[in-house]
Amino acid sequence: MISTFTVPIIAFAFIIFNLPASVQSSLWLTNNSLNTPIAFAKPLQQLKLQSQNYGIYKTNHLKKADEAISTYHQRYSHIDPKTGMRTSYYRGALPSTVPGGTRITLKEAYQHFNNKTALFLDVMAHTGAGPSPIDGHWQLSEKRKNIPGSLWLADVGTGTLSKDMTHYFKSNLQKLSGNNKQKTIIIYCTADCWMAWNAVQRAANWGYKNILWFPEGTDDWQQAGYPLKKTTPVPLKITD
């Protein structure tokens, strides 16, 4: 028996797989289990417009395709339809690329570390009560170790940021880079962590041109026998 959910999936799959290869290559899908949501690198509405441009989105498919888009918005609400950023379910299989950044390997990350040719930013989410409203120091229930020389900007890779957190990320980027938009910056957290993927896009949207994404993060770094150090996040300055 075909479920009510199967029909829009088939309709949406029809649109995707009938697009030219050049358009399909701009998309990525991850679906590792029944519990792993499907995520799109571009907002769904943009995909709809693309399919219209290539003549695939015909009138007789309009209803089913709109139903498919609506279903994905409802079921996969952890993907922001406007920005394409992950807003929840931050641990899971990652795409091979990130908009606005360049993926690097463990070997490349270590070369930058050894040669001191990049700024390392850890964007791992904190575990605990969060920043103190008094002095902005993060109240942690779990300790973290990261790559020596890194700065930990906790939570800046969440799908949406408050005014204070936006200021926290942006102002620290400006300070740490010397306001140099060409500065080489390596952003990471742990393996299968979407927060670094989000943070890379956010930094790129602010004009930083040389953002490197190290998706394996501290997990592969430690497994390779490279050093880690105990760390705490940069305090959050509360703005009025």
Phi and psi in degrees as a GROMACS rama.xvg file:
@    title "Ramachandran Plot"
@    xaxis  label "Phi"
@    yaxis  label "Psi"
@TYPE xy
-89.2096  124.898  ILE-2
-78.4552  166.221  SER-3
-66.5076  -21.298  THR-4
-81.1276  -25.7329  PHE-5
-67.4372  -38.2326  THR-6
-59.9481  -52.3471  VAL-7
-64.4933  -29.9822  PRO-8
-63.444  -45.2526  ILE-9
-62.843  -42.6281  ILE-10
-62.3441  -42.3677  ALA-11
-70.6467  -37.5657  PHE-12
-63.4172  -36.8643  ALA-13
-58.9951  -43.8015  PHE-14
-63.6495  -47.8006  ILE-15
-62.0657  -50.3617  ILE-16
-79.943  -5.84723  PHE-17
-98.6062  -1.87099  ASN-18
-72.8013  152.076  LEU-19
-58.8904  155.972  PRO-20
-57.0725  -34.4723  ALA-21
-64.9537  -31.2616  SER-22
-81.7611  -41.3193  VAL-23
-59.4507  -34.8298  GLN-24
-67.4776  -17.0385  SER-25
-86.8465  0.242084  SER-26
-112.444  158.148  LEU-27
-141.938  151.44  TRP-28
-131.353  141.688  LEU-29
-126.263  133.201  THR-30
-156.082  76.4475  ASN-31
-85.0826  -19.3458  ASN-32
-159.284  174.047  SER-33
-64.4549  -20.8848  LEU-34
-96.2539  0.00597608  ASN-35
-97.4419  115.327  THR-36
-65.6389  155.052  PRO-37
-88.6704  129.074  ILE-38
-118.951  146.749  ALA-39
-115.357  135.374  PHE-40
-70.1182  -25.2211  ALA-41
-119.225  149.117  LYS-42
-55.9735  147.213  PRO-43
-60.2926  -35.9474  LEU-44
-63.4634  -35.5367  GLN-45
-65.8641  -38.4533  GLN-46
-61.6065  -40.6143  LEU-47
-60.4633  -43.7498  LYS-48
-66.0272  -39.3166  LEU-49
-60.5889  -45.0468  GLN-50
-65.3513  -33.5229  SER-51
-62.5226  -44.9935  GLN-52
-60.7714  -31.3868  ASN-53
-97.5586  11.1844  TYR-54
74.9428  10.2794  GLY-55
-84.9325  -31.9406  ILE-56
-84.9568  81.4241  TYR-57
-87.8231  163.744  LYS-58
-56.8932  -39.329  THR-59
-72.4891  -9.83211  ASN-60
-104.605  -1.77877  HIS-61
-58.1563  -49.8004  LEU-62
-63.673  -48.2421  LYS-63
-64.7637  -39.1977  LYS-64
-67.3466  -41.4249  ALA-65
-63.5152  -37.1576  ASP-66
-64.4982  -39.3159  GLU-67
-64.0632  -44.5722  ALA-68
-61.6746  -44.0803  ILE-69
-62.0979  -40.9992  SER-70
-63.022  -42.5105  THR-71
-66.5828  -39.5553  TYR-72
-60.9635  -38.3541  HIS-73
-75.7968  -47.5027  GLN-74
-77.7314  -36.733  ARG-75
-109.795  59.7614  TYR-76
-71.8558  -6.56808  SER-77
-77.0697  -5.71364  HIS-78
-104.049  120.379  ILE-79
-70.7497  117.284  ASP-80
-67.1609  -18.5016  PRO-81
-88.0327  -42.5213  LYS-82
-101.358  -20.1988  THR-83
77.6529  4.75205  GLY-84
-81.2435  150.037  MET-85
-74.381  131.687  ARG-86
-115.35  -4.22064  THR-87
-166.429  -178.705  SER-88
51.2367  59.7452  TYR-89
-80.6834  -4.91812  TYR-90
-111.96  121.787  ARG-91
171.666  172.702  GLY-92
-57.396  138.472  ALA-93
-104.752  155.856  LEU-94
-72.05  169.1  PRO-95
-81.8155  -17.5317  SER-96
-133.372  167.33  THR-97
-137.249  132.595  VAL-98
-60.3231  128.777  PRO-99
87.5833  -2.23532  GLY-100
-140.706  173.929  GLY-101
-121.354  127.627  THR-102
-74.3798  136.688  ARG-103
-125.024  159.259  ILE-104
-90.9517  171.807  THR-105
-58.5681  -42.9956  LEU-106
-60.6351  -43.7176  LYS-107
-67.3653  -39.2741  GLU-108
-62.2527  -42.3995  ALA-109
-67.0798  -35.413  TYR-110
-61.5299  -43.7489  GLN-111
-64.0045  -39.4816  HIS-112
-63.2221  -47.7803  PHE-113
-67.1836  -35.3415  ASN-114
-93.4722  -3.54095  ASN-115
55.546  48.1393  LYS-116
-109.721  11.5672  THR-117
-152.447  156.11  ALA-118
-90.7393  124.316  LEU-119
-98.0685  124.555  PHE-120
-120.182  121.831  LEU-121
-93.1564  123.602  ASP-122
-116.077  22.2834  VAL-123
-58.2298  141.145  MET-124
-68.3315  146.787  ALA-125
-81.4552  161.806  HIS-126
-122.76  118.601  THR-127
149.428  -158.012  GLY-128
-84.0286  -7.61728  ALA-129
89.5637  -170.612  GLY-130
-70.3134  140.458  PRO-131
-67.9776  134.634  SER-132
-69.5188  -9.63153  PRO-133
-89.2649  -53.353  ILE-134
-123.949  -1.4255  ASP-135
80.4081  -0.593519  GLY-136
-73.4958  139.256  HIS-137
-77.4197  131.287  TRP-138
-95.6654  107.912  GLN-139
-106.726  140.975  LEU-140
-102.605  -14.9261  SER-141
-129.446  135.24  GLU-142
-80.694  158.462  LYS-143
-136.219  147.123  ARG-144
-118.151  139.764  LYS-145
-137.412  -174.45  ASN-146
-68.5304  128.035  ILE-147
-53.5522  137.033  PRO-148
90.4389  -8.25945  GLY-149
-76.7503  157.566  SER-150
-111.141  133.491  LEU-151
-96.1939  108.193  TRP-152
-102.843  88.4242  LEU-153
-63.9587  139.452  ALA-154
70.7671  4.96572  ASP-155
-75.6594  -4.011  VAL-156
-100.239  9.60196  GLY-157
-67.1083  157.933  THR-158
-62.5573  -34.1048  GLY-159
-130.518  146.608  THR-160
-121.451  142.231  LEU-161
-71.7091  172.921  SER-162
-59.3981  -43.8756  LYS-163
-64.8961  -41.7649  ASP-164
-71.3461  -33.7374  MET-165
-63.075  -44.9173  THR-166
-62.9845  -40.7106  HIS-167
-57.6559  -49.037  TYR-168
-69.908  -49.7023  PHE-169
-65.0342  -44.8725  LYS-170
-68.2919  -37.2252  SER-171
-70.9396  -35.5586  ASN-172
-60.0439  -45.3744  LEU-173
-62.7152  -44.3753  GLN-174
-67.2102  -48.3729  LYS-175
-70.7945  -29.6234  LEU-176
-90.3543  -4.7393  SER-177
67.2163  27.2904  GLY-178
58.8687  29.5274  ASN-179
-99.3642  105.962  ASN-180
-71.0321  -9.58013  LYS-181
-94.9788  -2.08192  GLN-182
-59.4472  135.933  LYS-183
-76.425  120.434  THR-184
-126.368  125.352  ILE-185
-102.986  122.259  ILE-186
-112.324  132.247  ILE-187
-152.901  168.926  TYR-188
-145.159  -102.812  CYS-189
-125.496  175.677  THR-190
-62.9115  144.372  ALA-191
58.5499  35.8646  ASP-192
-112.262  119.695  CYS-193
-77.9892  -11.9772  TRP-194
-65.5164  -37.4156  MET-195
-66.6339  -37.9221  ALA-196
-60.6348  -44.4977  TRP-197
-64.2191  -46.1989  ASN-198
-63.6263  -36.1679  ALA-199
-60.1542  -46.7966  VAL-200
-62.1001  -41.4401  GLN-201
-63.7653  -44.9475  ARG-202
-63.5844  -40.3306  ALA-203
-64.2406  -37.3643  ALA-204
-64.5224  -23.3714  ASN-205
-89.6678  4.64998  TRP-206
102.476  3.04228  GLY-207
-76.423  129.545  TYR-208
-99.5509  -17.1973  LYS-209
-126.481  63.8498  ASN-210
-96.003  124.987  ILE-211
-108.775  132.174  LEU-212
-104.206  119.713  TRP-213
-109.852  86.0661  PHE-214
-69.2633  -24.5717  PRO-215
-76.0587  -24.9355  GLU-216
55.102  -148.221  GLY-217
-67.503  -21.801  THR-218
-63.7883  -54.1363  ASP-219
-69.3998  -33.6399  ASP-220
-59.7918  -46.5429  TRP-221
-68.859  -40.6696  GLN-222
-61.7784  -31.0758  GLN-223
-77.8099  -5.22807  ALA-224
87.9258  10.9638  GLY-225
-80.5202  154.799  TYR-226
-73.9151  149.867  PRO-227
-127.879  158.103  LEU-228
-133.272  152.732  LYS-229
-66.8639  143.293  LYS-230
-148.023  162.909  THR-231
-134.513  153.098  THR-232
-68.0049  152.551  PRO-233
-58.7491  130.834  VAL-234
-57.23  148.802  PRO-235
-92.964  122.838  LEU-236
-85.6658  118.37  LYS-237
-78.5234  125.91  ILE-238
-101.117  156.98  THR-239
